[in-house]
Amino acid sequence: MSKFTEFLLDTLTGRPAKGFSRSELNAERRAQLAAIPIGIGSVVILFGLNELFWRFIAYCAAR
């Protein structure tokens, strides 16, 4: 457990964690930042598909 907390503290403070170079930490940070818009887009798409599904069900029930 101490290795995880040490890694977390090193990441938050910007110091390289043991076993990780600064470039590896920066690459991981860039990958996480790149995933944010993908996640937001996925949520929007799933919400839209959910709305379309329930509107279709309501349309079929009204006919």
N, C-alpha and C positions, 0 to 999 in steps of 0.2 A: 504493500500500500504506500510505503514511503517513496518508492520510485515514481508512482503515478503523481503524487502530490508534488514531488520535486520537478517532474516534467511540466506539470500544470503551472507551477510558480515560475519556472524558467520561461515558459511560453508567454505568460502574462507580462513578465517584466522585460522581455525582449532578449534575455541572455540565452545563448545556445544551451540546450539541455545536453546532458552527458550522452554521447553516442550520436548526436544529431548536429550537423553543421548548420550555420546560419542560412546557407543557401537552401538546405533541405527544409528548414522551418519556413522560409519565405515561399518555397514552392508549395508547401502544404497550405499556407495562408491564402495564396493565390487560387488554389484549387477550391478552397472553401468559399471564397468570395465569388468565384465563377458559378458555384452551385446555387447561390441565392436566387438569381433570376430564373433559373431552371425550376427551382422549387415553387416560386411564386407563380410562374406560368402554368405549372402542373396543377396547382390548386385552382386557378381560374378556369382552366379547361375542364377539370373534374366538376366544378360547381356548375358550369354551363351545361355539361352533359347531363348532370343530375336534374337541372331545371327542365331541360328538353324532355327527358324521360317522363317526369311527372306531368308536364303539360300534355304530352302524348297520351298518357294514361287517362287524364281528365277528359281529353278530346274523345277518346274511344268510349268512355263511360257516358258521355253526353249524347252520343249518337244512338 
